[in-house]
Amino acid sequence: MSEVTLGSFPLGPVGAGAAGEPLCIFGTGDLGRSLGQRLLQTGYRVVYGSRRPDSCGPVPQGAQVMSHTDAASAANLVFLCVHRDHYDFLQNMAPYLKGKVLVDLSNNLKKNIYPESNAEFLQRLVPGAAVVKGLNTLSAWALQNGQLQGKQTFICGDSAEAKQAVLEVCTRLGLLVLDRGGVGASRELEDFPLQLFPMWRLPLSIALGLSAAFFLYLLIRDVIYGYVEDGKDISFRIMIALPNKVFPIVSLVMLSLCYLPGVIAAFIQLYRGTKYRRFPDWLDCWMLCRKQIGLLALGFALIHVLYLFILPIRYSARHKFISQVVDEMKKNKTTPFYFDKTIAWGTDSLMGLGVLGFFLYVLLGISSLPSVGATLSWREFNFIQVRTAHICASADFITKVTGDTGVQPNSSHNRKCFYFTGRKHRNLVP
């Protein structure tokens, strides 16, 4: 690329841009209007370049609308908020853009749709300008309504001075800017908005794999084995009862996987005798997706709670309950059901512990949100995410194990009664 001599864009203090030359925006669509509104709120002067200055539609109050040539002549930093298909007019404007900083905000609808990135194509189209790829990961909605403070964005370009000028503006907007190098890295930046939940792929794969494995095991143990061994068809449990056993198991495993990498990392640091060496790639990837793993654990716990409300109203549960009552009345019409206070205490305590565990689960999930975590001190955040997590895991584990084994009734009474533990149905208490 030929040497580019930049204009007099202020590179001094962050606030200097408000009193200096205006910032230019090419494009009056949603993205251009949202960016202009945010720049005006920050204190910058904004001019828009449009093919039809008199009929371009509404623009933010306080901004001016000019022709492309007049707007480019009035500013040294130009934000390009148009699609690549409309870059043709820039070729005729090359003399007006010489020595300017041209910020490309465009993205594509698909990966590898063009042989070169939009920023590289733009640099070849306007060789006299210093092209910087940046702000393309921010949507019009995020610019207009979202909280930009601390939000991460990327820039790349061949001119260090041009990138510094863009960095000054982004910093004043409250953005956290990461420099990815030369303009050749723009293809990677343009692919970022096209990624579909990149940090969720591993957690989702683990969760789905665990769910399938435990469901298959319970299907063989409870349904298939029971049918082969005793000839009982209980396949109706596949829809409600079996998933309700799978959800808490997977939730507890996922919660454990959320905190296990931190323990492994601590042991590695103790073994190495330093904390300034990189972790192995597999551990680094695991630690980066801990939040997603924890949120999935919370999701499985929530589904389990919803299933618990469904259990008593199932046809099979109501039929079993009525049958137990009828059988008891046939045997002895005068004696009421025996009420075991020990079992009542056990079941109520079990359900109370389950409610407490789920409450702590929700507390962990809420505190992990950036908007909530930002209001907490490090000590408060550490207390919730570590101490509370230990109590939550212990409460859920006790509830799960005790709920599956049940509290055995007093054998001296030798009676079968129907009860609901909060985890499953058993013939133990009324």
N, C-alpha and C positions, 0 to 999 in steps of 0.2 A: 504494500500500500504506500502511496506517496505521502510525504510528510504533510501533516495538517497543521496549520497555524490557527489557533483558536482566537475568537474575538475577546471582548472585554467582559466576559461573564464573571461576576464577582466570586472569588474563591476565598474571601476572607472569612469573617465571622459568619455563623449560621444565619443570623438575622439580617445580614446585609442585603439579601435578595429582595426584601420588601421595599427598600428605598431605591434600588437600582433599576435596571432594565426589566421589562415585563417578561414573563414566560409565555411562550407561544404553544398553542395546541392545534394541531391539524386534525379535524374531525369533530363534528358536533353531535355524534350519536350518544348513546347511553354512557359509554366509557369516557368519552371526551368531556361530557357535561359533568359527570361525577368527579373526575379528576380536577376539572376546573373549579368546581365548588369547594373541594377540599383544599386546593391551593389558595383560593381566596380566603377561606376561613383561617388559614395559617398566616396570612399577611402578605402574600405575593400579589402582584399585579398580573392579570391574565388577559391575553389577546387570543382570539380564535381566528384561524385561517379557513376560509370556506370558498367553495366555487360560487355560491350564491349568497353573498353577505346580507342581502336584503330579505331573503326568504329561507333562511337556514333553520328556522324553528327557534324555540325558546332556549336561551343560554342563561347561566347563573347571573344573578343580579350583581353588577359591578364589573363584569367582563365586557370587553369590546370585541366586535366582529369586523374583520377586514378581509380583503382578498388574500390569497395565499402569499403573493409576492410582498404585499405591504406588511402582513403579519410576520413573515420571515425576516424582513428588513428591520423590524422594530425590536427583535429579540435575538439573543445569542444561544438560547437553549430551546429546542423545539421538541415537543412530545408528539409522536406520530400515533394517532389513535384511529387508524383506518386499516382495512384488510389488505392483504398482499395483492389481491386482484385489482386494487385501485391505486397501485404505486406508480402508474404510468405518468401521472402529472408531475411527479418529482423529477423526472429526467429533464423536462423543460425548465425546471426551477433550479437546476444545478448551480448556475452562477449566483443565485441569491442565497444558497445554502452553503457556499464555500466558507470554510472556517467556523461553521456553526456546530454545535453539539446536537445530534439528532438521536433522540431516544425512541427506540422501537418497542412498542407495547403489544405487538401483534402475536397471535397464536394461530395454529392450524386446527382443522377439524379431525385430522388423522395423522398418524406418525408416518414419516417418510413419504409424504405426499409430493414433495418437491425434491429435486436432487441436491439442493443446498438450502440452508436455513434462511428465514426471512431477513435476518440481520445481515448475513453475508451477501444476499442478493441486493439488499438496500445499500450496503457499502460499495458494491460494484456499480450500482445505478447512480449513486452520488459520491464519486470518489473524493471530492473536495471536502466533505463533511466528516466529522468524527462520530461514527455510529456507536451507540451504547445500547445493548439489550438490557432491559430492566422493567420492573413493575408489571411484567406480563402474568405473574402469578396472582395478581389482585383483580378481583372482579369488580364490575360497576357497582354491585350491591355492597361489597365490602368497603369500597371507597366512599360511598354515599352514607351508609348506615352503620358500618362496622367500626369496631375499636381497633385503630391502627397501632396504638402504643405497644411496642415490643413485638409486633408482627414481623416475621422474617420475609425478606425478599432478596433476590439475587440480581447482580449486574455482571456484565462482561463487555469487554471492548479492547481495542488495541491502543487507545490513547489514555495514559494514566491521568492526564489533566482533565480530559472529558469525563472520565469515571469519577474523579474527585468532585467535579461540578454537580453530577447527578447525585452523588452520595450526600452532598450538602443539602440538597432539596429533600431527599428521602429521610435524612436524619431529622430535619425540621418537621417533617410529617409524623415523626414518631416511629419510623420503621427501623428495623434492625437489618443492615445491609451486609451481605456476604459477597465478596468479589470472587468470581469463578474464573478469572483470567481473560484471555483474548477473545475476540469475536468468534473464533472457531468453537467456543463452548456454547454458543447461542442455540445450537440444535438441542443440546441437553436441556437448556432452560425452557425451550419451547415445548419439550415433551413433558415437563412437570405437570402442567394443567391437564394433560391427557391421561395421567396415571389414575387408576381406579383403586382406591384404598390400598396403597402399597404396604403400609404398616399393619394392615389387618389380615394379610394373606396367611402368614405363619400362625397367628393365634386362631384364625378360623379353621385352618387345616387341623391344628391340634384338637380343637374343640369338637369338630365333626368326627375326627378319627376316634377320639375317646368315646363319644356318644354312640357311634356305630359298634365299637368293640363291646362296650358294656351292655348295650341293647341286645346284641347277638348272644352274649353269654347268658343274660337273664331269660331270653327267649328259649334257649336250649334247656336251661335249668328248670324254669318254672312251667313252661307251656309244653314243649316237645317231650321232655322227659316225663312229665306228669301224664301225658296222653299215652306214651308208650308203656310206662310202668303200671299205671292204675286205670287207664282207659278213660280218664276224665278230660272232657273238652273244655278248657278254660281259655280258649283263644280270644274271647272278648276282652281279656285283660291287656291285649296288645295296644289298644288305643289310649288307655288312661293309666292303668296300674303300672305297667312296665316302664313307660316314659317317666312316670313320677318317681320311680326308683333310680332312673338314670340321671335325672337332672341334678339332684343334690350331690351325687357322687362326682359328676363332672365338675360341678361348681366348686367343690372342695379341692379337687385336683388342680383346677385352674387357679384357684386362690393360692395354693401352695407353689405352683409354677411362677406366680407373680413375684414371690419373695425369695424363691430358691436361688436365682442368679446372683442376688446380692450377697448371699452367704458364700456361694462358690467364689465370687470375686474377692471377698474378704480373705478366704483361705489362700487364693492365688497371690494376693498381695503379701500376706504373711510369709508364704513360701519364698517369694522373690525378695522380700525384705525392702520393697519400695512400692510406692503407689503411682509412680510416674512412668510406668511402662504400659503399653497398650495391652488390652486384654485380647485373647484369641478372637478371631472373627465370629465364630459361632456364639461365643458368650456376649460379644458386643451387640450382635444382632438380637439376641435374646433379651438383653437389658433394654434395648431401644423400644421393644414392643411390650414392655411390662404393663403399661397403662391399658393397652388394648386387651391384654390377657385378663387384667383385673375387671375391666368393664364387662367382658364376656362372662366372667364368673358371677358378677352381679346379675347379668341377664338370665343366666340359668337358674339362679336362686329365685328371681322374680317369677319365672315361669313355674317353678316348683310351688311357690306360694299360691299362685293362681290355680294350679291343679288340686291343691289341698281343699279349696272351696268346692271343687267339683266332685270330689270323692264321695261325700255323703249323699248326693242327690242322684247318683247312678242307679240304674234299674237293678243291677246285681246287688248293690249294697242295701237298697230298700227291701228287696225280696228276701235277702238273708236276715235282715233285722226282723221283719214280720214273721218269718219262719221260726226264729228263735223265740219270739213272744208266744206264738201259737203253741209250740212244743212245750214251753214252760207252763202255760195255762192248762194244757191237757194233763200234765203230770200232777199238778197240785194247783187247784183253783183258789185256795185260800191263802197260801203263803206268798208274800211278795218276793220280788227279786232280792237276793242278798246284796247289800251295798258294802264294799270293802273300802274303808277310808284310806288304807295304805296305798292301794292302787289308785284311788282318786288323787291323793297327794302326788303320786309319781307321775301320772298323766298330766295333771295341771302344771306341775313343775317343768315337765318336758316341753309343753307348749309355750310356757312363759320363757323358757330358755331359747326356744326357737324364735320367738318374737324379738327377743333381745339381740340374738345373732343377726337376724335380718335387718334390724334397725342399724346396727353397727356396719353391716354390709353397705347399706344405703349411704351412711355417713362417709365411708371410705370413698364411694363413687362420687359423691358431691364434692368432697374436698379435693379430688383429683382434677376437677375442671379448672382450667387456667384462670377464669374470672374469679373463682372462689379462692383458689390457692394463692392468688396474688395478694389477697387481703390478710393472709396469715403470715406470722413470723416463721422463721425456720424452725424454732423450737415447737411452736404450735403444730406446724405441718408434720414434723417428725413424730410428735406424740400421736397424732391421729393416724398417720400412715404406718407406724410401727407398733406402738403399744396397743392401740385399738384393734389393729389387724390381728394381733396375737389372741386377744380376747374373743374376737369374732370367729376366728378359726377354731378355737377351743370350744366355744358354745355350739357352733354348727356341727362340729365333729361329735360332741357328746349327744346332741339331739339326734343326729343321724344314726349313730351306733345304738343308742338306747331305743330309738323308735323302731329300728329293725329287729332287735332282739325281744323287745317288749318287757313289761313288768309282770312276772308270773304271779297268778292269783294264789290265795291261800288254799293249799291243796286239801285241807280238812273239810272244806265245804263241798268240794267236788261238783261245782256247778259251772255251766257254760253260759256266759253272758256276753252280750255284744258291746264293743266300745270302739271309740275312734281316738287314736293317740295323737293325731296331728301329723303322723307319717304314714300310717296304714291301718286297715281294719283288722281286728283280732277278736276272737271269742273269749274275752276275759272279764270285762267289767261293764256295768250298765251305762 
